[in-house]
């Protein structure tokens, strides 16, 4: 491990020298900055580790020389404290050396659909969209809605949006799956608790993929944008539908007033969905299916349960239960996301050790 860290530190210093050499090529500077950023956390943590290790060596020298009882005890306590800190940093370094998901720094495209429960499932889809929007706001990220299908009683039958920001996908990639809600709907006169679900799919936005997406293979259609209830939003053909003929992938965008902006967003979504389709076909050949990721929206196929009467959220994948539903629905989902990431890193680390 430490040999790898020595090489990374050397590379990090070489990259700094290159950037300080006066190069003017913007593309080269961007490439070097990304490489530097990828190494930074590990190198800075390693520097901290080396500094504390040197302090511990100095304390051990003092222990060998000191015979005054009070100073000797203080030195022993300091040595123990440094040893514990070094042990913690060593574990952090092992995690930082885990191969990084190449998509982690990308934007994320999220689709939410109301599933089981009819109108209540759609309303819950709207609640989840608000939760993710407030979370993105707390991170300084931008949310751009691509397409909406409104529910007849509120919420969304489906909504697609892009969350843009550094590391957005790394935080939100574990949100794919069936989200189950237990609460008393506003329309329930007997006060009975209903169970409904919404399905979330989170994909990394793909700018470039190996599959060659050509405009001549895309059918481009325009139509009038429409809002809830089918009322016309404007009289121009600003809404866009793109159909990729070879894969039969269809996407739409109607939330911008400009046809050009809708076309740009629709193309980003199209490229990402084609990438996902190609990737899922490869996974299916290896014996995995997309059903394992998001299920079919049934109440039993859940990754998380939101229980309103008990103000409780449970993530079933890691057995985490929090009585903080109000905070989580207000966008404070780091309470769940951070434990999920930590558990995922532990699993990867165990795999590395094997």
HUTASUL-V550988 format. One line per field, one symbol per residue. ss: DSSP state (H for helix, E for strand, C for the rest). psi: psi as a letter, one per 20 degrees, with the letter a starting at -180 (. if undefined). A space follows every 10 residues. Layout:
ss: ???
psi: ???
This chain:
ss: CHHHHHHHHH HHHHHHHHHC CCCCCHHHHH HHHHHHHHHH HHHHHHHHHH HHHHHHHHHH HHHHHCCCHH HHHHHHHHHH HHHHHHHHHH HHHHHHCCCC CCCCCCCEEE EEEECCCCHH HHHHHHHHHH HHHHHHHHHC CEEEEEEEEE CCCCCEEEEE EEEECCCHHH HHHHHCEEEE EEECCCCCCC CCCEEEEEEE EEEECCCCCC CCCCHHHEEE EEECCECHHH CECCCCCCEE EEEECCCCEE EEECCCCCHH HHHHHHHHHH HHHHHHHHHH HHHHHCCCCC HHHHCCCCCC CCCEEEECCC CEEEECCCCE EECCHHHHHC CCCHHHHHHH HHHHHHHHHH HHHC
psi: ghgghggggg gghhgggghi ijqiohgggg ghhghghhig ggghhggggh ghhgghghhh ghhhhpjpgg hgghhggggg ghggghgghh hghgghippq piihjrrppp ppppdqjchh hgghhhghgg ghghggghik rppopgqpoq qhkrbphqpp qpopqojghh hihjipappp poroqhiohi kqpqprqqpp ppqppohprh pooqhijppo qqrpqqbpjj qphrjqmhqp ppooghikpp qqpjiqhphg ghggghgggg gghggggggh hghhhjjqqh hhgiajjqhi mqhqpooghj lqppoihjkp pplkggggij iljhhggghg gggghgghgh hgh.
